[in-house]
């Protein structure tokens, strides 16, 4: 077993060289935001979609666009608006009067990286069309089903619900996103750097660092990363504590949780922990990987009660208590 882990370790160190190159290249455009950039790469390696929340102007769109510029992939940005239709997203059948036939016209969803900008400004039908494509990785136009080309990754941004003209995403749809990231304002030094860069008339075109074929190969390496039985039990304890907090000496949380995390949380927590270990150049998962990525996997999967809202308790407050209480292996 030790020999196997040693081999995986060597493989991971060799394959993960591109990560720092990718971060450095993106860093030539984006100031700071290391947290979001690492999570975007984790989503790419874990084959999972990402929802990014933050007020306008925090480089959500620019971060995703720059990532796509560094990968040899087809990129599409879709601006979600209240009048958008599902056909605008997935495509439709066009009638040709000369041949009396309908031919499919594919929509912008047929790309590798999709930036769904301000997803919560679109009506429910459009959100459902996108989320079906995310889940099934295929699209039906007319009577024909078309598979979406791998890698296929949806990176959606949303403004906080309090903002004007937003439709909240239903819990069942939010659960399809592997990670939900929350972006905050940059610090003073970072904002000074942004000021220096963005107020001069100079554009920078990032270099291509990795191809889609290489991403698919690296995903296989990530799948091989070792997860010990104790780590698996630690993941299960965390997820089950969101459902049955009283069994983990967290009786105070029971009236605050309406719904705990679904089995998707267990799957995604394991996969993303492997990707986090890969970013760190390790061939095995540690409890630190679980803690580092846990909040991003779980924050949108734990639904709080009205009682919790009355006490101004968020799902993140609840999860912090769970992570503090569950014994680390």
Secondary structure, 3 states (H helix, E strand, C coil): CHHHHHHHHHHHHHHCHHHHHHHHHHHCCCCCCHHHHHHHHHHHHHCCCEEEECCCCCCHHHHHHHHHHCEECCEEEEECCCCCCHHHHHEEEEEECCCCEEEEEECCCCCCEEEEECHHHCCHHHHHHHHHHHHHCEEEECCEEEECCCCCEEEEEECCCCCCCCCCCCHHHHCCCCEEEECCCCCHHHHHHHHHHHCCCCCCCCCCCEEHHHHHHHHHHHHCCECCHHHHHHHHHHHHHHHCHHHHCCHHHHCCEEECCCHHHHHHHHHHHHHHHHHCCCCECCHHHHHHHHHHHHCCCCEECHHHHHCCCCHHHHHHHHHHHCCCC
